[in-house]
């Protein structure tokens, strides 16, 4: 291995070539020329004393070493982004960048008005919103604040339970007018149903309790919650939807409320090192207040938010 310390730009180019499979595509993604990306890869290979890619008929193919180094390069990328976010927050008042991660439905249907009011109150605050149903690792600083549908277990995280969001079966009134309202879970087999494609641990636990609402009977399958919600709104059939969200649209009718009711435990979490960060404190408090208002179907008021009481010490 060469004694020269690799430049971060080389790692960035390395990750883009891994992602895109070509120098030209990586260059377009990073706003650099193809020769520049090529030099970065050559320099990184020389510094590490490793061959990272081989030229193949369809582009650049990563070697075994490249695959093994990938998670470490991703950690560097996350740390670099977090470094910049923390640095951006220094100065008078609430300022800088805060990165929030949430599920698709929460991120698209619930958070935008909360974040809009937050930005209006703190115009020097920049928000990055990551829509993901996977558990982004706060310990690796992939995000500053996360909305979770489970209790975070890591001891070094600040975690606050916001409450529970009820999920029920809903359909557009147009569908129910055409096909009738099911009177039991068993009657769902005679209806068009909407649901998941790939099972997760959470979905398996749900299926065990509601076997009449299972993948084999779905006429529309998608792993995207937004896609399922879109199908429900379009009148495709009956599907699971968050009750507070459906309550916003009188055309969405809940069916079998006693037979099908799931509770999504909802938590906010962030790394304890960010407790004293003004940008994170005000965002954490605003999200907590906004999510509570959403759960209860009540108007949300940013002015009533108090950060100090929303950051648990234990």
N, C-alpha and C positions, 0 to 999 in steps of 0.2 A: 504494500500500500504506500502511495505517495504521502509524504509528510505534510503536503499542502492541505489546509483546511478547505473542504468544498464550499463553494459559494451557495447561498440559499437559492439564487436564481436557477442554479443547476438542478436542484431538487424539484423546483417548481416545473421546470421543463420536463424532467424525468416523469413526474406524475401525469402531465398532460399527454406525453407520448404513450404512457401506459393506458391512459383513458381512451385516446383517439386512435392509436395504432399507426400514426404517421407523423412525420416531422411537419408537413405542411398544415395538417389539421391542428396540431399542437400550436404552431405559430399563429394561426388565425385566432385560436382561443385566447392566446396571451398577447396578441398584438405585436408579435415579433416575426422576423423573417425566417424562412426555412433554414438558411445557412446558420443563423444565430442559434436556433434550436439544436442543430447538428453539432455546433461547437460546444454547447452546454453539455450535451450527452457525452461527447468525446472527452471533455475535461473532467466530468464526473467519473467516467470509467477509468481515466488515468489516475485520478486522485484515490479511487478506491481499489485500483488494481483488479477490476472485475469487468467482464463482458456483460452488459445489461440488456442488449438487444441484438437480435440477428435479423438481417434483411431477408424478408420472405416475399413470395409472389404477390401477397396482398397487403404489404406494408412492413412495419417493424414488429417483430415477435419478441416478447419479453423472455428472458432466460429464467432459469430457476432462481438465480440470485436476485433478479429484479422482483419476482413475486415475493420472495422472502423479505426484501427490504421495503416493500410497499407500505406495510402498516407503520413503520418507523418514519417514513417520509410523510405519511398522513398526519402523524403526531406532530411533526415539525410544522406542517402547514397550519394545523389547529393552534399550536402554540404561537406561531407568528401572527395569526389573525387576532388571537386574544391579546397579545402584546400591544398590537396597534389599537384595539378597542380600549384597553386600560389607559394607554397613553393619551388617547383622544379625550378622555373624561376629565383630565386635569385642567384646572382654571377656575374662575369664579362661576358659581351657580351650577345648574344642572346642564351638562353638555356632554358631547361625545357620542359614541355608538354603543348601543345595547343590542345583543343578539338573542332573540326569543325563538324557541322551538315549540310547536304544538301540532296536534293532529290536523288533518285536512279540514274537517268540519269546524272545529274550534277556530282554526286559523283563518278560515274564509268567512264563516257565518257569524262568529261571535267577536273576535278580537278587533277587526278594523275600526269600528266606532270608538272602542276604548283607546286604541293607539292614536286615532285622530285627535281626540280630546287631549291626550297626553302630549302630543306634538304641539297642539295649539297653546298649551300651558307652558311648554318648554321648547321654544323654537330652535334651540341649539342642540336638541337631542335628535339623533338619527337612529332609526329602528331597522334592524335586519330580522326578517321573519322567515323561519325555516319550517316548511310544511312537511311533516314526517310523522308516520305512525310508529317508527322504530324508536328505541330508547337511546337517543343521542347521549353520549357520555359527557356529563357535566364536569367530571373529574379531569377529562382531557381538554376541557374548555372548548368543545365543539359549539357550545352555546353558553350564554350567561344565565338565562332563566328558562326553565322548562315547565310546560303545562303537562302533567302526567295523569294518566288514568289508573295509577297504582301508587302505593306508598314507596318513595325512594328509600333504599336500604343503606346507602353509604353514610357512614358516620360523619364525614366531612362536609355534608350538604345541609343547608338550611331547608327544611321542608315544612310546609304549612298545608293542612287539609282545608280545602275550601268548602267541601260539601259533596253531595252526590247528585249526579244528573240521571234522571230517569229516561230509559229508552223503552218505547212501546211500538207496536205494529200500527202503521198508518197507511192510508191510501188516499188518492185524490178523489174528491166527490164524484168526478166524472166516471172513474172506474167503478165505484160502488153503485152508481145509478145504472150502469150497464150490466153489472154482474152480481149485484146484491151484496149484502153484508154477511160474512161468515158468522155462524152462531156458536162455533166451537173450534178448538185447535184442529180437530180431525177434519173439519170442513175445509181447511186450507188446501187440502189435496185437490179440491175441485176449483181452486182459484189460481190465478197467475201470481207467483211470488218472486220476490227480489232478494238477493242475498250475496254472500261471500263466494269467492272462488277457492282460494287456498286457506286451509285451516291453520289457525294459530292456537297456542295453548289456551288463550282466553276464549276463543270461539269454541274449542272442544268442550270447555267447561259449560258453555251456554247450551250447546247442542245436547249435552247429557240431560239437561233440565227441560228442554223443549224439542223433543225428537220430531214433533210434527212440523217443525220449521227447520228443515235440514237441506243440505246442499243438493241432494238427489232430486228434490222437488222444485228447485228454483228454475224459473224460466229466464231469468236475467241474473248473471253472475258477474261480479266485479270485486276486486280487492280494494278499489277506491271507494271510500265512503261517500265522496262527492258524486261519483258516478251513480251509486245506488240512490242517493238523495235526488239526483236529477231524474232518474227513472220514476221514482215515486211521484215527483211533481208533475211529470209528463203524463201520468195516468197509466203507466205500464202495468202496475199491479200493486201488491201489498208488500211492504218492506219495513225494516226496523229503522226508526228515526228518533232522535232525541226529542222528548216531549216538549221542552221549552221552545225548541226551534219550530216544531210543528204548530205550536200554539200561536205563532206569529201569523199563520196563514189559515184563514177560516176554511179554505177549500181542502185542507188536509184533515182527514177525519181519522180519529183513533179507533181501532177495532180490537176486540177481545182484551180490554184493559186489565181485567181480573186474571185472565189466563196467561198473559205475557207482559211481564214487567221486569226489566233489568235495571240495576243501579250501578252507575259508573262512578266509583270513588274518584274524586278529582283533587289533585295536589299541585301546589306550586313549589318549585325547588330551584335553588341556586347554590353555588359554592360558597362556603362560609367566608372565604377570603374576600368576597365582594360585599360583605355586610356593610362596610363603611363607605361604599361607592355611592355617591349621590345619584348617578344615572341609573344604577341598578335598584337602589332603594325606592325611588319614586315609581319606577316601572313595575317592580314587584307589588307595591301597594296598589297601583292602578289596576293591574291585572286581577289581583285578589278581589278588589271591590267590584270590578266589571263582571267577573265570573259569578260572584254571589248574586248580583242583580239579575244576571241571565237565568240562573237557576230558579230564582223566585219570581221571575217574570215582572220585575219592577224596574222603573227608570233608574239609570245610573248617573251619579253626580260626582265628577272628579273632585270638586271642592270639598266633598265630605270624606275624601280619602286621607288617611293618616298613616304615613310610612312607619313610624316608630312602633305602633301597635301591631303591625303586620309582619314584623321580622322576629320570629321566635328565637329566644336565647338558648333554648335547650335542644 
